[in-house]
Structure formats: structure tokens, C-alpha cells
């Protein structure tokens, strides 16, 4: 075959080509040789000499397809409405496949003649230009356009009515009378006929089918919702709506184009949920209070489908969790209030977190409601004038777990409970109060060697650091450092004594603690005459310490010291661990058979409070005998030579290790002082960087920087006034509501 242009008899060539076009468009048998010849004929006509015959070929083909589709229309109409969908679908399946083949046959015409005249895709999608009605279309597109104009538009009303009837029958459960493939095929033809378009390719589908379908569906859902409401309670109604949504989703996938899926569901939700929102909202409270999981599991997706619909449910869930939490932690009694409080709160948190995970699919809005409710319960104050007790109770709970006395629990169980306690810690507003209580209790555990495990102590501090930052646990880390440094110092002291060949006569070890890191305070210091047996040890250590560290001052905290005393005056030998003050009392009886309380107090130079506390503990444990129950200056004390105990090694405890009301008050006072200093430092930092700031803006800045506690506005105002008095800041001359930094 020559590719050179040549003269071609159009009529003769078209007559032959037309027969092949007919065979192709009707899916007839076209041999490969004939196909190749006709392919060549199309090429020959497009490059004919002296003038190409492409336009004439295009017009003749267009006319042929026009006549062919009109004849198909008449055939489809012959069966009336009864077989209209089936005949249309059959004709479409044949025609759409045939036009695809015909498009390939006219490949040269499409690519070399028509495409060069067409608008570019960018011009159609992004430009203002629209495809001109006179513009030639590729043969495949032309065939689809002719089908739309000559087949779909004349049958539009009948087709859509029959389609809607068929889908309605499927909804009513009469799907056996509906041919799913036919309905889907007809609907798909509305999409396929314009798929070639770069812009607005779903326009026909949406206009002639989707709009009436959504309207009909809306009417159906309205009727169904009204019927369900009359027949059912709320549980049954929700189940039916959920089933309806599920069925409609399946139906959409079976029949419709994917662009309609969300629109159909939205229409269903509009008439079955949004239109009856007040009814559903009215049932939320009882569902939440009764914790009806299955109903809530249905209610949640229904309300979520409506804008703002789920907020009412979130509020009810939050209020319910708050109510349950308050019931769990209010009115707790007994010595283990701290355990009851933390474990009750953890139980509430765990229960409702599981509910949110199971019922509300871990929706962040519900998790936020859980956080707000737990925070509200944990920071609740039965008496607004009294401080919240949660920080203190949580610190006591951690103390209980970390002490050696936490019997019956494995290390893993203790570690797990401590990890869970961080959940409560995160909700506490006054984290600085917790820090004060925790540091006091940690100090006692470290000094009295009562920690269950130093690894557990360190792990807990690291958890607190992760939750609140290094600054929050800085002092706790320094306390740990002091304990390890003291071990090294004791070794050096032993080497110092060995070098001088000096024997103290007793085993003596000390802790040297930084005053700024340990919450020990100076208020509990009391005068004390150190027993002769200990005096040379104390003196020798002071010599050693000052020889190594110049300029440091040692303050002996005798009330925190303890020792082991070997009792050899009884039938059995006992080794008793006791406070230094108790040991000093017993050592007096080395030289005396009996002493009056006044004499003991005078010898030891103890104040009345400390004296009474320790004498009472010795009498109660029966190491000392007293002539009267009510101890007074004249009461005579003597050793109890009849004392016996099953254990040969024991510890005498005192009320000292329990938090006294005075210590609680001191802790709260210390927190208030720390807060004032913290706020004043924050205000100075802010004013130094901003130079000039209005009152409300300064308050907001301070609030945003206060992470460890929620300061009262009144406290911030007092701190501002204090800084004005100290001349760190001043009011500007222009306004009393504005402050400037004094450089």
C-alpha cells in the first residue's frame, strides 16, 4: 500500500466503507483483511489529492450513526414500558462496544484531522473557553453524543421512571422482580455517554437521574422515619435506621455511580436523623446514665452524621463520668483514704476509657470529655475555702507503694500501680502541691532507709519528669545525688579514722544533705544534749568535714537520726532500732535505776513536745515502766526488766514518721510562698522582654506560663503590687492600667 496522496472516488470508497461500519457498529463478523483494507480507506480519504476528503467522511459517518441510533430507538420503543429497560440496555451494550471498535477504525481521522482542531484539555478545564458546537468530535465521542441526543433524551422520562420504580421495589424487598444488571447498566450508560468530557462529565447523570432519585429517596425516607417512630421505641428506631443506612449503602454500590454514595447517605441521614434530632437528643441522658452500650453504639454514628449533633451526647457522657467519679471518691473514711481515692479514680477512668474505646471508637471529643470530667473530680473542693486534697492523697499513695511496708505486692505490680498513678497526676491542677508532699515523703524514705527499691524510686521520678519537665524533679534528683555522695563521704571518713588509728567504739554513718534540695526546714530543730557515747563521733566528723570543705556549715538534725541499741539487761539480747532521742533516754539508765521525767528532760535538754513524744513511745512499747499513765515531771521512769518479745531484732516507731497537722500546714504555707516567688519571677521575665504591657495582657501571659498550678487572679494582682513596691515595674504615667519595666 502506497502512503502517497492520490485521487480517490469518495462515493465508491464510502459505499464499501459503509458496509464495514455497519458490521462494526452491530458487532458483526468483520474479517481482519477487510478491517485492514477499510483502515487504509480511511487513511486514503484523509490524505486524498488534490483536496483531503476527511470532512466529508466525517459528515457521512455522522449521518450514518444518526440514522442508525434513530432506527435503534424505534426498536427499543416497540416493546413499550414493559421491556424498555431491558431492550435499551441490550441496545446500549451492543452500541457502546461497537462505537469503541469504530473509534479505532477511524484512528487516523481522529488523530491527524480532528485532534488538531480541538481545544486543549487545559483550555477546557482552566480556561474560559467552551467547546464550540461546530467543533468536530472524535468518532467515539461523536457516537456517544448521538446516542445521548437520539436515544437518551427521547426516552429520558420513561427510563428514569422505570429505574426509580425498580429501585423502589428493591427497597420494599421485591428485588426478585428487578434485574439488577439491567438497572445498573442503564444508569451506567448515563455516565459512560459523557465520560470523554474533561469537564462536567457527570452532568447528564446528575441532571436526569441523580436529582430525581435523591428527591424520591428523600420522600421514601421521610415516610419510613414516620412509620418507624410510630411503631418503635428509640432502641428499635435506631436499629431500623442503622439497617436502613446499611441497606442503602449496599444498594448504592449495586446500582449507582460512586459519586452518589455520600449524597444518598446524607439524604437518608437528613430525613431519618437530622429531622428527628430533638427526639434522639431527648433519649441520650437516660442511655448514658444507664450505660446502655448497644444503644449508645447506634446513637453515636447517627448523631455524628449531623453537624453538631454529637455535642449533646458528649456533654451527657462528661456529666455522667463526673457524677460517677464524685460518688466514688466522696465520703471516703479510714487510714487508707489515699489508696481508696487513687484506686477508685483509676477504676472510674479505666471503665469509661474502655467504654469510649468500645462504643465511641476512641473519638477524641469523648476522650476530651473524659479528661475534663476526671480533672473536675480530682480537683473538686467540697469546701472552697479548703485546699484540694488530691495532691496530698496521690503523694501518700505513691509513698505507700514505695515504702518497704508494701507487703503482698510483687515488684511488677508496684511498678504497674506507680505507672497508673501518673494518670491521676496529669489531671491535678496543683502539681506544685504534689511536688511538695512527694519530696517530703521521699526525704523520709531516703533518710530512714524505708525505700522498697531505689530503682523504683528513680523510675517514678523519671515518670514525673516526663510529665512535667526537668525543673519539676530537679530537687528530687539532687536528693538522690546527696545519698550517693554521702556513701562516698562515709568511706572517706572511715579511711580518715583508720589513718589516725582512732576507734569511735561504735558504728557511725551520716548523710550530708543540701539545705536547698531537702524539704526538712529549720522549724523542727530542737536543743539536744548529745549523749556522751555519741559526742566524740560527732566531734570527730566535724573535724574531718571541715578539713575537706571550707566555708560550709553543718547543722545536725538529731530528730531525723536513728541508731541500733543492743539491750543486754534482759533474759534475751535484743537489737532495737530507734530514734536518737529515744536512744539517749535509754542510755541515761546505764547509770541510774530510775529517773523522773523532769530529770530526763533536763539531762537531754529536749523541748516538751519532743520529750513527751519519745517518752510515750518507749512506755507504750514497754521498754520503760512509768509510775503513772499521765506523764508529768514527777512521774518516775525505770527499765522494764520483764520485757520480752518473740523477735530479737525490732524497731520502735513514733508518730514522728506520720504527717502531723502542723507539717500539713507548713507544706501548704511553703507552697503559697513558692507560688508567690514563682509568679513574681514570671512577671519580671515577661515585663523585661515586653517592656510595656497592659494589665489584662500581663495576667494572660502569666496564666499561660503557669504549668505547675492554676494561680488565682487575686494572687497575681498581689504579686504585681509587690513588684511595684520593690520597684521592678511601675505604672505608666498615661494609664493606671498599664505597666512598664524598670531597667
Phi, psi and omega in degrees: 000129179275140179267359181286142176301144179210167178290137181228135174278106186299311185301316181296315181294318181295321180302318180288316183296324183298324179296319179292321177302317179298316180296321181291313186290337179257012180059036177283181181273108179245109181299155182300321182296316179295318179303315181295320179296315182292328176299319178292323179298318179300315179299315182299318180294323183289333183245022185301152180249138006274346183228131180300145181254024184297316182297320181293320177300318180299314182294318180296317179296319179299316180296320180296313181296324178300312181294321182297314182292325178295321178293323177296323179302316181297320179296318181296321182291334186305327184276357181067193184293333185301312182249017186299310183298316182295314181294320179298313182297321179295314180297319180295316181301318180290314185293315184296324178288319180297318182293331176295317177294319182297324178300321179289323180298324181267029186305316183293318178300316182296314189277321187264340184249311187278316186298329182292337182266347187281156173291148177287161179299320180296321180295324181286315186283315187256338184272176178272349183290142174242151182299124181290143182295335181275350183294136180287142178255155173297157189299320178298315179294319179300315180300319180291321179296319178296320178298317179299314185286319188264344183241307186289312184298317178294328184262002189311306183301312182294317182298312184296319179299315181293322178297314180296321177297317181297317180291324178296318177299321178297322178295325181279002179085017180254039184296341181293339179271359186246131175269103185302318183297323180293312181299313180298319181297317181294314180297319180296330180295328178294331178279310186298328186293343178236015182298334182291341183290141178277338183222132178069036183284352176253009186301312181297312181302314183292322185286310188272336182242308189299315182299307178296328179294315179295322178297312180296320180296318179301316178298319180297316181294324177300312180297317181296318181298315179298320181292315181298319182296325179287325188270338195233160167275180187297323180296313180294321180300313181296320179298319180293320179295317178299318179295319179298316179297319180295315179297319183293325177296315178298319181295319179299316180294332182281324189247323197260167171287147187300335180294343183268347187305307184292326181293320180294314181297319179298320180295320178296315180294327179300311187273338182258342180241298185300320181292341182238032185296320181297323178296314181293318178299324181296337182266350186297316187300312181294323178299316182292315182296323179273356179051052179277093188301314185296320179293318179294326179296329176277321184296320185303305181294330180293312181291327181294335182287344181254135181302121180074004185289330187275350185299321180299318179295319179300316180298316179296320179297316180298314180296322180293315179298319179299315180298315180295322179296314180297320177297324183288329187248359181270140175075026178287142182228162174105177182285337183255040179303322182298318179293316179300315183298306185295314184290325176295317181292320177295323179296316178297314181298315181297317182299312186278338172292320177295321179297316181295322179293317184283316188266318186252014172055039179057033178302129183300329180295320180285324176295325175296321178295321177299315180298315180297317182295313181296319178298319180297318181291312185294327180261014181289137177243109178302323176243111184303336181280341180265147178291156178292137185269353185304315180301318180295315182294321179293319178298319178294323179296314178296320179299317180299320182287325186274348179282158177296338184286355182283075183280160175081003180237137177283165179299321179296319181294318178298314181299320180295318180293322177295321178297320179292329182296336177297330176303314179292318182303319182297333181275345184289129177285315185270069182293333179291328177293316177301317183299320179296312180295317183296318182293323178297316183289324176297319179301316180294320180296318182290316183292317183269008177054046183255005182289134177298316183202130179292331176295318179295320178300312183293321179298321180293319179297321178296324177296318179295323179295319178298323183282327189231356178098165186295321184302325182295324185252010184305311182293326179295319178295321180294326177297318177298317181300318180300320181296316181290323178294323180296325177299316179295321180295321178297321178296319178294323178295319179297319179294323178298316179293320182295321180298320179273002184051046183252130180249120180285337182087349178221161171278125187226125175221152185227162167244126173258115189243138178289128182300325183285340185264331187261133182275058185262329175070167180255352189291334184269001178295140179222154176293147183201128176271108184297131179303150182303327182294335183257345191299315183290332177294315180298314182297317182294322180293321179299320178298312180300314186295314183290337177286336180265328185229113179267144176085002179261145181251132177260128174244119183278125178258078185297331182292346178258358183274157176215163179209168176253127181243130179266118181266114183248008184266003183253175181298324176246155176271130180242144172247116187244129174267128184209170177292155181301320180297320179294319180296319179298322178298311183294325180295336178297331184277007169295326186249348183231143176281324179210150180218150175279159179303321182296320181293319180297314182296321180294318180299319185270344180059037178272150174286165188298320183297309180296318181300308182299320182299314186279325176296317180300318182294324179289325178289318181297322180276003171071019172283329176245148173252140179240145182284344177215151181293316178276110184288130176222180183299329184274347183300129181269139180241142177210161179290144178267101184283352179264005183299138175213153180207143180297327182266140179268345177238120185215170181233135175262119180262158176229172177291355184300324185279353175270149181287115180278160178303325179295320180293322177300316180295320178297320180298313181297318179297317180297321179297316180299318179295317179298321181296319180298315180295319180299314182293320179296319178296319180296317180297316180297316179301314182296312183292327179295323181277328185263341179069303180229135183206143178282161187303307184295323179295321179295316178302314181296320178298316181296316179300319182291335181270348183272096183269327187280343179200165179257098185288146175285145180301322181298323179292320179297318179299318179297321179293323177298314180298319180297321180288329175294318178297323181278359177064034170277323177227166178213158175285141180287151181298330185284328187211139176281351182262013184225141183241151175231151181279134178266110184288000000 
